[in-house]
């Protein structure tokens, strides 16, 4: 009995010490918004930071008409790099949302959508044909540049997945699924990285 009481006391002390340590780790309210991005969620997914922050590489891709294109982040602009596939049901929701975002933002924002599962431009165009994606820059990974970058910098942790590259041209984080970028939470996340520079 005495042993059980002692163990109970030890757990209480441990709980108190853990709570104290946790409270020290939480930044003051005034600085919290300066150092951490606002919460942005989509279903079971949330925006996840990537560390270390590395510069986005140049990606040699092909547009939907077979023309070569070099896609890279532009300094001072936010870039959303979306990876999708023609077999992906959630992509049918995500791509029109990204197209709406691209059309609605006068601020410095670039949105790039890269098909990861096929180089067949007719198949990609057929998939996109029934979707409202006229304002979206869509590409095929004809040369394997996106596949190579996904191993090094843009892990395909789900499908679709969108990486946010900040105004400093560094990869900041990602979110999977079909988040509502036009929501207040999406706008706050973009504004946070726009202001960080």
N, C-alpha and C positions, 0 to 999 in steps of 0.2 A: 504494500500500500504506500509506504513511504517512498519507495523507488518510483512508483507511478506518479506520485505527486511531484517528485524531483524532475522527472522527465517532462511532466506538464509544464513546470516552471521554465525548464530549458527551452521548450518550444515557444513559450511566450516571449522569453528574452530574444530568441532567434527571430521571431516574427517582428518584434519591435525593432531590432537592429536592421532587418531587411526593409521594413517600412521606412526607417530613417534614411537608409542609403538610397532608396528609391526616390524619396522626396528631395534629396540633394541633387539627384540626376535630372530632375525636371527643371527646365529653364524658367526664369521668372516670366510672368505673363507678358510684360512689355517686350522682351527679347524673343519670345517663342515664335512669333510670326516672322522675325527677321531671319531665323536660321532653319526653320522647317517649313516645307511646302504645306499648303492646306490639304486637308483630306479630300480625295477624289476616288469614288468607288463605282464599280459596275458589277452588279450581281454579287458573285462570290469573290470578285477581284478588287484590288485597290492599287492606286499608283504606288509603285515600289521604287525606292532610290537605288541607283547603281553606283557602286564605289569600287575602285577609284574611278573618278570622272575622266574619261579619255576623249580626245578629239574624234569627231566623226570622220571616218575615212571617205575618200572619193569612191563612188560606186559607178562602175561602167555598166550601164543597163541598155535596154532597147525600149523605145516607146511603142505604142500599139500599132504603129505603121511601119515598124522595122527599122526606124532610124536610131542610130547610136546616140546615147545621151550620157553625160557625166553628171551625176547627182551628188551634191555635197551641201553641207550647211553653209549659210552665208553669215558672216559676222554681223551681229546686231539684230539678227532675225531668229525667231523660234522656228524650228523645223520638227514636224511630226513625221516619223518614218513608220509606215504601217506595213506589216507583212501579212499576207492573206493567201488563200488557196481556193481553187475552184470547187473543191469538195466541201468547203466549210460553210455550214448553214448560218452561223453567226456573222460571217463576213457579209452576207446579204443585208444585214442590218447595219453593220459597222461602216461599210463603204459609203452608203448614202449619207450617213451622219457626218462623215469626214468631208464629203463633197459639200454639204450644207455649211459646215464650218468654214471651209476654204472660200466659199462664196460670200459669207456673211462678215468676214473680218477685214476691215481696211488696215488694221495694224500690221506690222511686219510679222507675217506668219506664212510658212510654206508647209504644204501637206503633200507627202509623197506616198503612193501606194505601190507595193512591189509584190507581184504574184510569185509565189515560191514553188508551186508544184508542177508547172509546165512552162515550156518555152513556145508552145503552139499559140501564136498570136490570134488565129481564128477562134480557138477554144476560149481564150481570154476575152476576146471581144464579144463572143456569144454569151458568156457568163455575165459580162457587164451590161449587155444590151438591154436587159429587162430592169436594170437598176438606174436610179436617178444619180448619175455620177459625172455629169458633163463638166463640172468645175474641178474635177479631181485629176491630178497628174498621176497616171497609172503607167507602170512599167513591167516588163518581163525581165527576169534574171537570165538573159541569154548567154552571158559569159561566166556565170557562177560567182560574180562579185558579191552579191548579197548572201549567197550560201557561205562563202568564205568569211564575210564579215559577221555572219551569225555565229560562226564558231568562235571568233575572236572577241566580238563586241556586242552583237545583238542576238543573244541566245533566244531561240524560238521556244519560249517556256509555255506557250499556249497558242491557239489560233482562233481569231486573229490576235496579234500583239502590236501595240503601238509604242514606239520609243519617242521620248521627248528630248530633243537636242536644244539646249539653251542658247541664249544670245552670244555666249562665249564659244559657240560651236562644239561644246562638250556634251556628251551623252549624260543626261541627268537621271532618267528613270524610265519606267515602262508601266503599261497597264494592258491586261489581256481582256478579251471579250469585246462587247460593243458598248462602251461608255457613252453617256450623253455629254458630248463636248460643248453643247450649246446651253447646258444647265448653268445655274449660278456657280456650282462647285467647279465645273470645267473652266468657266471664265476666271474664277479666282486662281486656279492653278496656272493658267496661261499668264495671267497678270503678274503672279509671283515671279515667274521666270523672266518675264519681260522687264520687270523692275530690277532684277538681280544683275542683268547685263553680263 
